[in-house]
Structures are given as structure tokens and as C-alpha cells.
Amino acid sequence: MAAFVAALIIGGVLAAGEAGLAYRQAQQQNRAARRSATIAGRNASIQGKAVNDRAALEQQKRLAESDRIRGLIRTRVGEAQGTGGSYDALLGTAAYDDGLNQAITEQNRAAQAAGVQSGAEAQLAEIGSHIQSTSLAALMGGFQGAQQGLSIAGSADSLKHGS
């Protein structure tokens, strides 16, 4: 009987140890997942800023090119002694091209920003799947330890009755 009681005590100790260990592991895993989520958020923010900066630079380049084209039109029309109709038509075409270029740049920026957002959401969802309940982990660890203790108690009982 003493061996059986000792085995039960050992089982209780194992259950408590397993529960504590599982709880601590879950805490560490959750902490790491939260750190990863913070880093992923910062990364998405940096990428989003880079997308916006590239779009702003592209807009500036397009505006400078549009100004250059308008200047060229003015120069050419002035050299040809100004025929107002063709000057207005050329400026209208340049303005249309400028607007189209800006719209394309904005669409590209929006698509890239959506890609960054989507990637960040997918990464955060994946990180979230690694977070676990510390209480459940401790409970499962306790069950595993208790199962080991019962196994030891059963073995001790078998040895006692087998002798």
C-alpha cells in the first residue's frame, strides 16, 4: 500500500510539474507571438510609408515632365509665330496626359498599399494562430502528469501483486 501511495504522490508532483511547465511554455510562446505581431505592424507601417514616398516622388517627376512639355509647347508655338488653336490643343493634350499619369500613379500606389496591408494581415493572422491559452496549456500539462502518475501507480500495484 505504501508503494501505491508513494506512486500517487509522485503522480501528483508530476502533474503539478507538467502543468507549471506547460503554463510557462505557453506564456513564452505568447510573448514571442506578440513581439512578432508588433514587428509585423512596424514593418507594414514602414512599407506603407515607402509606397507613399515612391508615389509622391513619381508624382513630382510627372509634374516636372508635364511642366517641361508645356514649356516646350510654348517655345514651339512662339517660334511658329503663335497659332492659338494649336497651342490650346497641345496644352489640352498635355493636361490630359498629366491627369492620366497622376491617376495611374495613384492607382499603382493604392494597389501597392493594399498589397502591404494584405500581407500584414496574413502575417498577423499566422502569428495569432500561435497564441494559446495558458490555462488550457496548464490543464493539459496537469492531465499528462496525472496520467504518468497513474501509470506509475499501476506499475507499482502490479509489482506488489505480482510478487
C-alpha positions as CSV (number, residue, x, y, z in Angstrom):
1,M,0.0,0.0,0.0
2,A,2.9,2.4,0.8
3,A,4.2,1.9,-2.7
4,F,0.9,2.8,-4.2
5,V,0.6,5.9,-2.0
6,A,4.1,6.9,-3.0
7,A,3.3,6.4,-6.6
8,L,0.2,8.6,-6.3
9,I,2.3,11.3,-4.6
10,I,4.8,11.1,-7.4
11,G,1.9,11.3,-9.9
12,G,0.7,14.5,-8.1
13,V,4.1,16.0,-8.2
14,L,4.5,15.1,-11.9
15,A,1.0,16.6,-12.7
16,A,1.9,19.8,-10.9
17,G,5.3,20.0,-12.6
18,E,3.9,19.3,-16.1
19,A,1.1,21.9,-15.5
20,G,3.6,24.5,-14.4
21,L,6.0,23.7,-17.3
22,A,3.2,23.8,-19.9
23,Y,1.9,27.1,-18.5
24,R,5.4,28.7,-18.7
25,Q,5.9,27.5,-22.2
26,A,2.5,28.9,-23.3
27,Q,3.5,32.3,-21.7
28,Q,6.8,32.3,-23.6
29,Q,5.2,31.4,-26.9
30,N,2.5,34.0,-26.5
31,R,5.1,36.7,-25.6
32,A,7.1,35.8,-28.7
33,A,3.9,35.9,-30.9
34,R,3.1,39.4,-29.5
35,R,6.6,40.6,-30.3
36,S,6.3,39.2,-33.8
37,A,3.0,40.9,-34.2
38,T,4.5,44.3,-33.1
39,I,7.4,43.8,-35.5
40,A,5.0,42.9,-38.4
41,G,2.9,46.0,-37.6
42,R,6.1,48.2,-37.7
43,N,7.2,46.5,-40.9
44,A,3.8,47.2,-42.6
45,S,4.0,50.8,-41.5
46,I,7.5,51.2,-42.9
47,Q,6.4,49.5,-46.2
48,G,3.3,51.7,-46.4
49,K,5.4,54.9,-45.9
50,A,7.8,53.7,-48.6
51,V,4.9,53.1,-51.0
52,N,3.6,56.6,-50.3
53,D,7.0,58.2,-50.7
54,R,7.6,56.4,-54.0
55,A,4.2,57.6,-55.2
56,A,4.9,61.2,-54.1
57,L,8.2,61.1,-55.9
58,E,6.6,59.7,-59.0
59,Q,4.0,62.5,-58.9
60,Q,6.8,65.1,-58.6
61,K,8.6,63.5,-61.6
62,R,5.4,63.5,-63.6
63,L,4.6,67.2,-62.8
64,A,8.2,68.2,-63.7
65,E,7.8,66.4,-67.0
66,S,4.4,68.0,-67.6
67,D,5.9,71.4,-66.9
68,R,8.8,70.7,-69.3
69,I,6.3,69.6,-72.1
70,R,4.2,72.8,-71.6
71,G,7.4,74.9,-71.8
72,L,8.4,73.1,-75.0
73,I,4.9,73.7,-76.4
74,R,5.1,77.4,-75.6
75,T,8.5,77.6,-77.2
76,R,7.5,75.8,-80.4
77,V,4.3,77.8,-80.7
78,G,6.2,81.0,-80.1
79,E,8.8,80.1,-82.8
80,A,6.0,79.4,-85.2
81,Q,4.6,82.9,-84.6
82,G,1.7,81.6,-82.5
83,T,-1.3,79.9,-83.9
84,G,-3.6,80.0,-80.9
85,G,-5.7,77.0,-81.9
86,S,-2.9,74.5,-82.0
87,Y,-1.4,76.0,-78.8
88,D,-4.6,75.4,-76.9
89,A,-5.0,71.9,-78.3
90,L,-1.4,70.9,-77.4
91,L,-1.8,72.3,-73.9
92,G,-5.1,70.4,-73.5
93,T,-3.4,67.2,-74.6
94,A,-0.5,67.8,-72.2
95,A,-3.0,68.5,-69.3
96,Y,-4.9,65.3,-70.2
97,D,-1.7,63.3,-70.2
98,D,-0.7,64.8,-66.9
99,G,-4.0,63.9,-65.3
100,L,-3.8,60.4,-66.7
101,N,-0.3,59.9,-65.4
102,Q,-1.3,61.1,-62.0
103,A,-4.3,58.7,-62.0
104,I,-2.1,55.8,-63.0
105,T,0.4,56.7,-60.3
106,E,-2.3,56.9,-57.7
107,Q,-3.8,53.5,-58.8
108,N,-0.3,51.9,-58.5
109,R,0.2,53.5,-55.0
110,A,-3.2,52.2,-53.9
111,A,-2.5,48.7,-55.3
112,Q,0.9,48.5,-53.6
113,A,-0.6,49.9,-50.3
114,A,-3.3,47.2,-50.5
115,G,-0.7,44.6,-51.0
116,V,1.2,45.7,-48.0
117,Q,-2.0,45.7,-45.9
118,S,-3.0,42.3,-47.1
119,G,0.5,40.9,-46.4
120,A,0.5,42.4,-42.9
121,E,-3.0,40.9,-42.2
122,A,-1.9,37.5,-43.4
123,Q,1.2,37.7,-41.3
124,L,-0.7,38.8,-38.2
125,A,-3.3,36.0,-38.7
126,E,-0.5,33.4,-38.9
127,I,1.1,34.9,-35.7
128,G,-2.2,34.8,-34.0
129,S,-2.5,31.1,-34.6
130,H,0.5,30.5,-32.3
131,I,-1.1,32.2,-29.3
132,Q,-2.5,29.7,-26.9
133,S,-4.4,29.7,-23.6
134,T,-2.1,29.4,-20.7
135,S,-4.8,28.0,-18.5
136,L,-5.6,25.3,-21.1
137,A,-1.9,24.5,-21.5
138,A,-1.6,24.1,-17.7
139,L,-4.6,21.9,-17.5
140,M,-3.4,19.7,-20.3
141,G,0.0,19.5,-18.7
142,G,-1.6,18.5,-15.4
143,F,-3.6,15.8,-17.2
144,Q,-0.4,14.4,-18.7
145,G,1.4,14.5,-15.4
146,A,-1.5,12.8,-13.7
147,Q,-1.6,10.1,-16.4
148,Q,2.1,9.4,-15.9
149,G,1.5,9.2,-12.1
150,L,-1.4,6.8,-12.6
151,S,0.8,4.7,-14.8
152,I,3.5,4.6,-12.2
153,A,0.9,3.8,-9.5
154,G,-0.5,1.0,-11.7
155,S,3.0,-0.4,-12.3
156,A,3.7,-0.3,-8.6
157,D,0.5,-2.1,-7.8
158,S,1.2,-4.7,-10.4
159,L,4.7,-5.3,-8.9
160,K,3.1,-5.6,-5.5
161,H,0.5,-8.1,-6.6
162,G,2.9,-9.9,-8.9
163,S,5.4,-10.6,-6.1
